[in-house]
């Protein structure tokens, strides 16, 4: 720590319970936060203090200004303030969104963002409620296993489409949020960022992260994630056993293997073609 900065940090620890809590949990990602703000590390000597002071007002202001969603300077790659507010507090909140989640939101089963599902994380990484909030647990333990903490970001699919990023590992969601999303990369099969942006009414707001924008308003039946997927139709195909918000992820992880149709036009095709794939191999292991 910068010696000149130490007395100021100590003072802030003493006067701000929120600052003290986030600092002790070591969950705040200052590099990610500053990158979202378009700043270098040297521009803000204590980004955590800046976030504590402004996080609540910026989140509520953004919610009203965008009439829904906008990319914000968030404190963690897996905590999406706009998503959190839209899902659980569409009229705003009186507490810093991240601190609300860490204090009580996770206990109510709230998700911190579209790319973190506590139930999936628990199944894949062994987290249980007795271990404390799952986002902090993931930050210090689960991330090391390099398994996706959700069904809405398919690591294998993303690395297959972007093999040059294979060495990024668990940081891939962070890389996607900062770089991939804005240049049209998709975290999930079927979701087509270009198609979505052309058809969504808030294209200017959505361009920084089309998928997160879609997930924040997936309950709108007119919101189509791709040319070949119609959520409202798919929900009917599933006998209304799932919601619009669950439709896309359900199809990619379950429906496609159950032979369910993703779109009315696909179901009504007179002829359904069969596609065969020939894969060349050399000297394979006959046992495997």
C-alpha positions in Angstrom: 0.0 0.0 0.0 1.2 3.5 -0.7 2.5 4.9 2.6 0.9 8.3 1.9 -2.4 6.6 1.3 -2.4 4.5 4.4 -3.7 7.1 6.9 -6.5 7.9 4.5 -7.5 4.3 4.1 -7.4 3.8 7.9 -9.7 6.8 8.3 -12.1 5.4 5.8 -12.1 2.0 7.5 -13.1 3.7 10.7 -15.8 5.9 9.3 -17.5 3.7 6.8 -18.9 0.3 7.6 -19.6 -0.4 3.9 -16.0 0.3 3.0 -14.7 -1.8 5.8 -16.9 -4.7 4.9 -16.0 -4.8 1.2 -12.4 -4.3 2.0 -12.4 -7.2 4.4 -14.2 -9.6 2.0 -11.7 -8.8 -0.8 -14.4 -9.2 -3.4 -14.2 -5.8 -5.0 -12.3 -6.0 -8.4 -10.7 -2.5 -8.7 -9.2 -3.3 -12.1 -12.5 -4.4 -13.6 -14.3 -1.4 -12.0 -11.9 1.1 -13.4 -11.9 -0.6 -16.8 -15.7 -0.2 -16.9 -15.3 3.4 -16.1 -12.7 3.9 -18.8 -10.0 4.8 -16.3 -6.4 3.7 -15.6 -5.4 2.6 -12.1 -3.4 5.8 -11.6 -6.5 7.9 -12.2 -8.2 6.8 -8.9 -5.9 5.9 -6.0 -8.8 4.3 -4.0 -11.5 3.0 -6.5 -13.2 1.1 -3.7 -13.9 4.3 -1.8 -15.2 5.9 -5.1 -17.6 2.9 -5.5 -18.8 3.0 -2.0 -19.6 6.7 -2.3 -21.2 6.6 -5.7 -22.4 3.0 -6.4 -25.9 3.4 -5.0 -26.7 6.8 -6.7 -25.2 5.7 -10.0 -27.2 2.5 -10.0 -30.5 4.2 -9.3 -29.8 7.0 -11.7 -28.9 4.6 -14.5 -32.1 2.6 -13.9 -34.3 5.7 -14.4 -32.2 7.2 -17.2 -32.2 4.1 -19.4 -35.7 3.0 -18.6 -34.3 -0.4 -18.0 -30.7 -1.4 -18.6 -27.3 0.1 -19.2 -23.8 -1.1 -18.7 -22.4 0.3 -15.5 -19.1 0.4 -13.7 -19.7 -2.7 -11.6 -17.6 -3.9 -8.7 -17.2 -7.5 -9.9 -17.4 -9.2 -13.3 -20.2 -11.4 -12.0 -22.2 -8.7 -10.2 -24.4 -6.8 -12.7 -26.0 -3.8 -10.8 -28.5 -3.2 -13.6 -29.6 -6.9 -13.7 -29.9 -7.1 -10.0 -32.1 -4.0 -9.7 -34.3 -4.9 -12.7 -34.8 -8.4 -11.4 -35.5 -7.6 -7.8 -35.8 -3.8 -7.3 -37.2 -2.2 -10.5 -38.2 1.0 -8.5 -34.7 1.4 -7.1 -33.1 0.5 -3.8 -31.9 2.4 -0.7 -28.7 0.4 -0.2 -25.7 -0.2 -2.3 -26.7 -3.1 -4.6 -23.6 -5.2 -4.0 -23.8 -4.7 -0.2 -27.5 -5.6 -0.3 -26.7 -8.8 -2.1 -23.8 -9.7 0.3 -25.9 -9.0 3.4 -29.3 -10.5 2.5 -29.9 -10.9 -1.2 -28.1 -14.2 -1.6 -30.0 -15.6 1.4 -33.2 -14.9 -0.6 -31.8 -16.8 -3.6 -31.1 -13.6 -5.6 -28.7 -13.9 -8.5 -25.9 -11.2 -8.6 -26.0 -11.2 -12.4 -26.9 -13.2 -15.5 -23.6 -15.2 -15.4 -23.9 -16.5 -11.8 -26.4 -19.0 -10.6 -26.0 -20.1 -7.0 -27.7 -23.5 -7.6 -25.5 -24.3 -10.5 -22.4 -23.1 -8.7 -23.3 -25.3 -5.7 -23.7 -28.4 -7.9 -20.4 -27.8 -9.7 -18.2 -26.5 -6.9 -19.6 -27.9 -3.7 -20.7 -24.6 -2.2 -23.4 -24.8 0.5 -25.3 -22.1 2.4 -23.2 -22.7 5.4 -20.2 -21.4 3.4 -21.5 -17.8 3.3 -22.5 -15.9 0.2 -21.7 -17.8 -3.0 -20.1 -14.9 -4.9 -17.4 -14.4 -2.2 -16.9 -18.1 -2.1 -16.5 -18.2 -5.9 -14.0 -15.3 -5.9 -11.7 -17.0 -3.4 -12.3 -20.7 -4.1 -14.6 -21.7 -6.9 -12.9 -19.7 -9.6 -9.8 -21.8 -9.2 -11.6 -24.9 -10.6 -12.3 -23.0 -13.8 -15.9 -24.3 -14.1 -18.7 -22.0 -15.3 -20.8 -20.8 -12.4 -24.0 -20.8 -14.5 -25.7 -22.3 -17.5 -25.9 -19.1 -19.4 -22.2 -18.9 -20.2 -21.0 -22.0 -21.9 -17.2 -22.2 -21.4 -16.7 -24.9 -24.0 -18.7 -23.2 -26.6 -17.0 -19.9 -26.1 -13.5 -21.3 -26.1 -14.4 -23.4 -29.2 -15.4 -20.2 -31.0 -12.4 -18.2 -29.6 -9.6 -20.7 -29.2 -7.0 -18.0 -28.9 -8.5 -17.3 -25.4 -8.1 -20.9 -24.1 -5.5 -19.8 -21.6 -7.7 -17.2 -20.0 -9.5 -19.9 -17.9 -12.0 -18.7 -15.3 -11.3 -15.0 -16.2 -13.2 -15.6 -19.5 -16.4 -14.0 -18.2 -14.4 -10.9 -17.2 -12.8 -10.9 -20.6 -16.1 -11.2 -22.3 -17.7 -8.4 -20.3 -14.8 -6.0 -21.0 -14.0 -7.0 -24.6 -16.0 -9.8 -26.2 -19.5 -8.5 -25.7 -19.0 -5.2 -27.5 -17.5 -6.9 -30.6 -20.4 -9.4 -31.1 -19.2 -12.5 -29.2 -21.9 -14.7 -27.8 -21.6 -16.7 -24.5 -24.3 -19.2 -25.6 -25.4 -21.1 -28.8 -28.5 -19.8 -30.5 -28.1 -16.3 -29.1 -27.2 -14.0 -32.0 -25.9 -10.6 -30.8 -26.2 -9.0 -34.3 -29.7 -10.2 -34.8 -30.7 -9.1 -31.3 -29.3 -5.6 -31.7 -31.1 -5.1 -35.0 -34.4 -6.0 -33.5 -34.2 -4.5 -30.0 -35.6 -1.0 -29.5 -32.7 -0.1 -27.1 -29.9 -1.0 -29.4 -27.7 1.9 -28.4 -27.9 0.8 -24.7 -27.6 -2.9 -25.5 -24.5 -2.7 -27.7 -22.0 -2.9 -24.8 -23.4 -6.3 -23.7 -26.3 -7.6 -25.8 -26.7 -10.9 -23.8 -26.9 -9.2 -20.4 -29.4 -6.7 -21.9 -31.5 -9.6 -23.2 -31.4 -11.5 -19.9 -32.5 -8.3 -18.1 -35.7 -8.1 -20.2 -36.3 -11.7 -21.2 -39.8 -11.6 -19.7 -40.8 -9.5 -22.7 -42.3 -12.0 -25.2 -41.3 -9.7 -28.1 -37.6 -10.0 -27.2 -36.0 -12.5 -29.6 -32.5 -13.7 -28.9 -31.9 -15.1 -32.4 -33.5 -15.8 -35.7 -34.1 -19.5 -34.9 -35.4 -19.1 -31.4 -38.8 -17.9 -30.3 -39.1 -17.9 -26.5 -42.9 -17.6 -26.3 -43.4 -20.5 -28.7 -40.8 -22.6 -26.8 -42.5 -22.0 -23.5 -45.7 -23.4 -25.1 -43.7 -26.4 -26.4 -42.7 -27.1 -22.8 -46.4 -26.9 -21.7 -45.7 -23.7 -19.9 -43.6 -25.5 -17.3 -40.8 -22.9 -17.7 -40.8 -19.1 -17.9 -39.8 -16.8 -20.7 -36.6 -15.9 -18.7 -35.7 -19.6 -18.5 -36.5 -20.5 -22.1 -33.2 -19.9 -23.9 -31.0 -21.6 -21.4 -33.5 -24.4 -21.0 -33.4 -25.1 -24.7 -29.7 -25.1 -25.0 -29.1 -27.3 -22.0 -32.2 -29.6 -22.2 -34.7 -28.9 -25.0 -32.3 -29.5 -27.9 -31.5 -33.0 -26.5 -35.2 -33.7 -26.0 -36.0 -32.9 -29.6 -38.1 -29.9 -28.8 -38.7 -27.3 -31.5 -37.1 -23.8 -30.9 -39.3 -21.9 -33.3 -42.8 -22.3 -34.9 -41.3 -22.0 -38.5 -38.9 -24.9 -37.7 -41.8 -27.1 -36.5 -43.9 -26.3 -39.6 -41.2 -27.3 -42.1 -42.5 -29.8 -44.5 -39.2 -31.6 -44.8 -36.7 -31.7 -41.9 -33.2 -32.3 -43.2 -30.8 -34.7 -41.5 -27.3 -33.5 -41.2 -24.4 -35.9 -41.0 -20.9 -34.9 -39.8 -17.8 -36.8 -41.0 -14.8 -36.3 -38.7 -11.4 -37.5 -39.9 -9.3 -39.3 -37.3 -5.8 -40.7 -37.3 -4.5 -43.6 -35.2 -7.4 -43.4 -32.6 -7.3 -45.5 -29.4 -9.8 -48.4 -30.1 -10.5 -48.8 -26.4 -11.9 -45.3 -26.0 
